[in-house]
């Protein structure tokens, strides 16, 4: 299993990032990472993320907006 995040604008358009191919060995690792970097992603134009297990949506889209 390869866990990853699909990063999109609030309108659902893909956000191009250098680490877009970043994968994790567990759901926990992926969730820890997003918890650490979500503000930076939002600053780069991301509005929402979706957690994937290989090609299967686990949950999302999840907003990156504060509040």
C-alpha positions in Angstrom: 0.0 0.0 0.0 1.2 3.5 -0.8 -0.6 6.4 1.0 -0.6 9.8 -0.7 -2.4 13.1 -0.8 -4.1 14.6 -3.8 -3.6 18.4 -3.4 -6.1 20.7 -5.1 -7.4 24.3 -5.1 -10.7 24.9 -3.4 -12.3 24.5 -6.9 -10.9 21.0 -7.3 -8.1 21.9 -9.7 -4.7 20.1 -9.2 -2.0 22.1 -7.5 1.5 21.5 -9.0 4.0 20.9 -6.2 7.6 19.6 -6.2 6.6 16.8 -3.8 3.4 15.8 -5.5 4.7 12.2 -5.8 5.4 11.9 -2.1 4.1 8.6 -0.6 3.9 7.2 2.9 4.0 3.6 4.2 1.0 4.1 6.5 -2.1 6.2 6.9 -0.7 7.5 10.2 2.5 8.7 8.6 0.5 10.5 5.8 -1.8 12.2 8.4 1.1 13.3 10.5 2.8 14.8 7.5 -0.4 16.8 6.4 -0.8 18.0 10.0 2.7 19.4 9.9 2.6 21.1 6.4 -1.1 22.1 5.7 -0.4 25.8 6.3 2.5 25.8 3.8 0.3 24.0 1.3 -2.4 26.6 1.8 0.2 29.3 1.2 1.1 27.6 -2.1 -2.5 27.8 -3.3 -3.9 24.5 -2.0 -7.5 24.7 -0.8 -8.2 21.0 -0.1 -6.6 17.6 0.1 -7.8 14.0 -0.4 -6.1 11.0 1.2 -5.5 8.1 -1.2 -4.5 4.5 -0.5 -3.0 3.6 -3.9 -5.7 4.9 -6.2 -8.6 4.5 -3.7 -10.0 7.6 -1.9 -9.9 7.1 1.8 -11.4 10.4 2.7 -11.7 13.9 1.4 -11.7 16.4 0.0 -10.7 18.0 3.3 -10.5 21.8 3.4 -7.2 23.5 4.3 -8.9 26.8 5.2 -8.6 27.9 8.8 -11.7 28.1 11.0 
